Amino acid sequence: MTCELAVRVIPRASKAGVAGTRDNAILVRLGAAPVEGAANAELIDTLARALGVPRRAITITAGASSRSKRVRVEGLSRDAALQKLGLTP
């Protein structure tokens, strides 16, 4: 079971975490700056924690250098992932 999620990140936020949706994408605030992959690493950590999956189950498939990203999550359906993030499918 695998799902792809559209994610919009806000780097340099005061508090990291999932913050709802914006433009049909999951909004994730990150404390790290987008330098040398730090924000991408924090995105994977934040999503893994929120979804209850290991870090290796999450892959950024598109937009590694953009604020708009596509993320693949192994082991969860799209509906289950949205439910764990507190967003209704």
N, C-alpha and C positions, 0 to 999 in steps of 0.2 A: 504494500500500500504506500503510495507516494502522492504528495500534492505539491502544487506550485502556488506561491502566494506573491502578490504584488505588495511591495513594501516601500514606504517613503520615510527616509531618515532625516532627523534634525540633529546634526552634530553640535558639540559644545553646549548641550543643554545642562541645566543645573542638576537634573535628576534623570537617571536612565530608566526606561521602561516603556511599555506599550501604552499609547495615549489615544486610542480610538482609531478612527479612519479619516482619510482625506482623499478626495478624488478617486474613490474606489480602490484605495490602497490602505494597508495597515500602517498607521503612523507610529514610528518608534523613535523615542528621544534617546540620544546617546551623549554621555559625558565626554567622550574622546573627540579629539580633533581629527579631521580626515587627512591624516599624515601617515605615510608609510604603512597603510593598512590597519591602523589602530581602530578606526571607527568600524571597519568591517569585522574585525575580531570581536569588538564589543557587541556588535549586532548579533553575531552568532551566539555569543555567551548569553545575551539577554533573551533571545528567542528560545534557546535551549532550556534555560531556566523556566521561562513562562510556559513552555509547552511540555515540560517534563520529559524531554528526550536528551540523549547524549549529544555533545557538540558535533560528533562525526556524522550525525543524522541530518545536519543542516548544511546546505551548500548554496552559495551565491552563484546563480546561473547566468545572470545578466546584470549589467549596471554596476560593476565593482568600483568604478570611479565616479559614479553618479549618485545623486540623492534618491533617485527612483531605481529600485532594484527588483529583480525576480529571485525568489528564494525557494529552493526545493527542500521539502521536509520528508524524510523517510520514516515510515512506520505510523503515519497518521493520515486519515482522510481529511479533505478540506473542511468538511463540517466539524469534525472532531477538533481540528486545529483552531478554527474560529471560536468554538465553544470554550476551549481552554484559555484562549486569549480574552474571553469575556465579551466577544462580539457575536451577534446573532448571525447564523448562516443565511 
